[in-house]
Amino acid sequence: MNKKLFVISGCSGVGKGTVINKFMERNKDFILSVSCTTRPPRQGEIDGIHYFFITKDEFEQNIKDDKFLEHACFAGNYYGTKKKYIQQKFSEGFNIILEIETQGALQVKERMPEALLIFIAPPSVEELENRLRGRHTEDEETIQKRLAQVKTELERSKKYDFVVINDDVNRAVEEIESIVKNDITK
Ligand code: 5GP
């Protein structure tokens, strides 16, 4: 059976990390793609596991050399998925999940129309702001930048194949499982 690529996006603070981690625990034939980024590591983040942390110069050279399947600038930093990494994981026999923001997701859809795009939405924007602040990982300026992205991301979510509301983590995971399983067996 052919392996597939799924893109999961969601506004910052929507709880997509929790949903995706739970999904990954339960679905061992899937791998979560490791992206490149120019943002500095947060406490506990490990190079090669959470991200490949690279310099802006390196990132820009990779753009010039057309090494990315997709890339985007988000909240002042570059993020991107290497084509070679994806090819490697497909050849190892995995289905792949990309946890990326919306600009990159729409680039993937253009370049790989068979990829399925899933957007995780908050039950409400107020709820989202509370979750973002509750994380205590970003300063106020960063929070403001991220909230400004929310409107744009919700607008772009209209181009996704599915929108899953994260009102309950287990329910959201089950909905994603049923979406991907239905797609894989097509
Ligand atoms: P964070 O800095 O919180 O880890 O990620 C910020 C945003 O960048 C999140 O929305 C995350 O999904 C997105 N992101 C992470 N990796 C990539 C990537 O490779 N490409 C794109 N386009 N976005 C990414």
Boltz pocket constraint, residues with backbone or C-beta under 6 A from the ligand:
constraints:
  - pocket:
      binder: B
      contacts: [[A, 8], [A, 9], [A, 10], [A, 12], [A, 35], [A, 36], [A, 39], [A, 70], [A, 71], [A, 72], [A, 74], [A, 79], [A, 80], [A, 81], [A, 99], [A, 100], [A, 101], [A, 102], [A, 103], [A, 104], [A, 105]]
      max_distance: 6.0
